[in-house]
Amino acid sequence: MDTQALFDVLVDATRRRILALLADRGELCVCELTAALDETQPKISRHLGVLKDAGLVTPRREGTWMHYRLAASLPRWATSLLEALSAGAVPELKTDLKRLRAMAGRPGRSAA
């Protein structure tokens, strides 16, 4: 894990919110992230690409859905830092989770 890449990623509020949601929920589809953050799909996908390139998230395709979760290979210090995002470091998380719960038509999940 490139320490500088992690901190560079955390500079952006949208990426912090995505990481907080993933730390809190485990895995989410792009459409769920779009609804939770009230942003467009291209913007969310662009940020997910940055997170993937930095080694912070892992994608998984299920049919037409792309799901993302925090990378399992992260060192413990990085995981602890990302978990702090969902433990109060991202004040928007409460509102994002409320929008996520209100989302109609959320995709089902098979065993990851």
Sequence and secondary structure as in RCSB ss.txt:
>XXXX:A:sequence
MDTQALFDVLVDATRRRILALLADRGELCVCELTAALDETQPKISRHLGVLKDAGLVTPRREGTWMHYRLAASLP
RWATSLLEALSAGAVPELKTDLKRLRAMAGRPGRSAA
>XXXX:A:secstr
  HHHHHHHTTSHHHHHHHHHHHHHSEEEHHHHHHHHT  HHHHHHHHHHHHHTTSEEEEEETTEEEEEE TT  
HHHHHHHHHIIIII TTHHHHHHHHHH TT       
